Amino acid sequence: MSLYEKLANEIARSIRDGVLRVGDKLPSVREACASRGVSPSTVFQAYYLLEARGLIRARPRSGYYVNARGDCLPPEPDTSCPDGESTELAISERIFDILDSVRNRDVTPLGSAFPSPLLFPLPRLAQAMSAHLKRQDPLDTMEDLSPGNPGLRRQIALRYLIAGINVPASDIVVTNGALEALNLCLQAVTRPGDTVIVEAPTFYGALQALERHGLKALERHGLKALEVPTHPRTGVDLGAIETAIQRHAPTACWLMTQFQNPLGSLMPEEKKRQLVELLARHQIPLIEDDVYGELYFGATRPVPAKAFDKQGLVLHCSSFSKCLAPGYRIGWASAGRYAQRVQRLKLSSTLSASSPAQGAIAEYLEQGGYDRHLRRLRETLQAQQDLMANAIAREFPAGTRVTRPQGGFFLWLEMPAAVDALALHRQALARGISVAPGPIFSASGQFGNALRLNYGHPWDDAKADAIRSLGEMARAACQLAARPS
Ligand SMILES: Cc1ncc(COP(=O)(O)O)c(C=O)c1O
């Protein structure tokens, strides 16, 4: 990170923490140079960057002032309104087509589900793997079979402990990424034909898992998804969950309580507690997908719903894929009263996660430095969110709404109704830009005018151009629709 980016991040933190308030004047360039011991060009570049992030604004012949955050951003979307019916799924083909585009390096990856690999400490992980392999007793590989590497499970249990959650290492099953953990948990608590509550919109991987789970069992019916209204800031509507329980007798919930994909919503702590209590009253297990929990922008890590689980009904799943080691495919499930069932399903399906990858991550965590890496990653992501949100505000047509997540690396846009997100996705791909169109996040094909955009890649001219092109395409669709026929 260059000097001016560091300075910009420090000032951004002062704004976020309320030390610098809306309307406050920033020190003049001369004052900042003297107090920080940096050159005028460093201060100028930092101020330009903060301006591009929408955090400060220049007033002619007066200086730079703090903006109200979100002052110049479009409004947020409303709570979603799914139709309240359960849906059998046939969504996979559409999703595979779209995911294919993300593989191509020449495409600007706004549709990708991963942040840039350049944001991760890959050289240090490689060293940790080499150190681990040099020291490893060949017989240790047998110990790494499911439930997994004991050192890694201890480190994961320690991270729970730091978050104030008591999860014994013996309850943790290491998996091939969170997706396997989630699938195993789903298999542990449902049977084909059951109904599962999901958010609207939801992660397409959840919809694919529900669809496939039935097919695997050679039943005619997969699992049914029951989509519940979800607020872009505070997550699922608990009243709607209660009604859904009464009307549809669901067998499980699959929810993302923290930095939900794609909305970025974060359920407040009290709401998580109420959710766990509500489900406990009905003895319904909660599969909690928490892969983004470490990527918070606030002062402290929000706790997952698992923290309020007294009955072992929360199956908490996460991984290192989004915050440390993409490609290592190391995740885990802490499945409460279902832990043994999940472990046996793991043993009878893929046996274990890769032993060297488990060892490398255990070694890295033992060496320390993970929290320092996470702090840097969060700062970078927040800066990139500001830059992308401001570019969207400039380039997209009036009537566009955009989320303001407090963590993660996705923005969710709802464009005017005239814009067809699937058509825009095809058009964008022809110009070398990938996006994730809204309908892939819905069992019932809703969100036809929405997009999920990834800001987890360094902001550069290519990203700025991509947002400009997407905005142009959206505006053109609006103009076409407004033309008299
Ligand atoms: C919400 C959510 N859950 C789970 C996963 C899968 O995680 P992993 O790569 O660790 O399997 C993803 C990846 O996109 C995701 O967005």
The ligand as a Gaussian input file, in Angstrom:
#p B3LYP/6-31G(d) Opt

LIG

0 1
 C      -22.586000     -17.296000       0.684000
 C      -21.578000     -18.308000       0.267000
 N      -21.498000     -19.480000       0.901000
 C      -20.599000     -20.410000       0.556000
 C      -19.728000     -20.204000      -0.488000
 C      -18.743000     -21.248000      -0.847000
 O      -17.596000     -21.114000      -0.054000
 P      -16.304000     -22.029000      -0.335000
 O      -15.593000     -21.445000      -1.504000
 O      -15.528000     -21.989000       0.917000
 O      -16.813000     -23.409000      -0.624000
 C      -19.782000     -19.003000      -1.195000
 C      -18.902000     -18.775000      -2.345000
 O      -19.223000     -18.049000      -3.250000
 C      -20.731000     -18.026000      -0.800000
 O      -20.818000     -16.852000      -1.424000

